[in-house]
């Protein structure tokens, strides 16, 4: 592993390659703003859209990497599942760069989710229609607002 690190990235280190050579956040990192916003945004989207909707097809790159093709072996993808992955990818990408710790991601998406639920609860009171929001939290429990 070390030899591959040195050859590929030109650094003489046992640390995993990251965007920043320090290898960890050099500033107070908790909580992650990117993860908080991702958690809040995805929560609002799940409230407004049918998160149980099954997407008709999944696509993967072809052998050249230039085109997409249908993946017949892919499991059923839902809007809610894809939104959850979006929030995770936004937050985890910052961890891979060495700008945040894992706990900054895991706790901050929950913080964003709670903020979004609070905003949706406040907004619901201003609607004349007798409608409600339903969504699935990141922990799998349901919420009706």
N, C-alpha and C positions, 0 to 999 in steps of 0.2 A: 504494500500500500504506500509506504513512504517513498519508494523509488518512483512509483507512478505519480504521486503528488509532485515530486521535484521535477520530473520530466515534463509533466503536463502543464504545470502552472509556474514553474521557475522559482519556486520558493522552497527553502530548506526547513521544513516544518513537519511536525507530526499532527498538526491541526488539520481538520477538514478544510478544503478550499472554500472560501467565503468571499463576498464582495469586499469586505474590509479586513485588513491584515491583523487587526487587534484580536479578532476571533470571538468577541463578545461585545455587548453594548458598553460604550464608554461614557454613558450618560444615564440618568434615571430613566428607566424604560417602561415602568408599569404605570398605567395601562397603555396599551397600544391604541393610538388614535385610529389607525387604519382598521384594526380589528373591531373597534367600537362602532365606527361608521358602517362597516360591512355588516355587522350583526344587526344594527338598527335598520339599514336599508333593506336587507333580505327579509326581516320581520314584517316590514310594511308591505313589501311585495307579496309575501305569503298571505297577508290579510286581504289583499285586493284581488288576488288571482286564485284559481282553483289549483291548489298545490297537489291534489291527487290526480290531476290530469296526466295520463300516460302519453309520453311523446312517441310519435309513430315509428321513428327510426333513429338508430344511433349510427354515427359516421366515424370512420377512422381513416387516417391517411393511407394512400396506396404505397406500393413498394418504392416509388420514386419520391414520395413525400410531397409531390406537387398537386395532387388531386385527392378528393375525398371519395370514399366508397362506403356503401352500406355494410354494417357489421352484423351479419345474421346471428352471431353467437352472443351478442350483447344482451344483458338482462334488461327488463323493462325499466325505462328511465321515467321518473315523474318530475313535474315542475318543482315540487317541494324539495326533492332530493338534489336536483341540479342547483337550486338556489342555496341549499346548505353547503354544497361543494364549492360554490362561488365564494361564499363568505369565508370558508376555510382556506381556500387557495389565496385569497387576498391577504389574509392574516399570516398564514404559514410562510408565504413568500418573504415576508419581512424577517422571519426567524432564520431562514436560509441565508439571508444576506448578513446575518450577524448583528442586526440592529435591535432585535428583541429576543426575549426568552420565550419558551413554550407557554409558561403561565401567563405571559402578556397576551398571547392569543386566546387561550382557553377561557380565561376569565373576562377578557374585554369583549368578546362576542356576546357573552351572557349579559354584560353591562349594557351593551347596545340594544340587545333584545328587550331588556327590562325598560329602558328609556323609550323605545318605540311602542311598547305595550302601554306605557303611561300616556304617551301622546295620543295613541288611538283611543284610549278610554276617555280622555278629555275631549277629543274631537267628536266622539260618538254622541256626547251630550248635546252638541249643537245641531244635530241632524233632525229634521222634521219626520223623516221616514222611520218606520219601525223595523229597521234592519239591524243586523249585527255582523261583526267580523268573527270568523273562526280561523284559527291557524294552529300549527303544530310547533311547539317550542323546540329548541335545539336538543333538549333532553328527551324528546319524544312524547311529552305530555301535551294534551290539547288545551286551547284557551278559547273561550267565547267572550267577546267584548260587546 
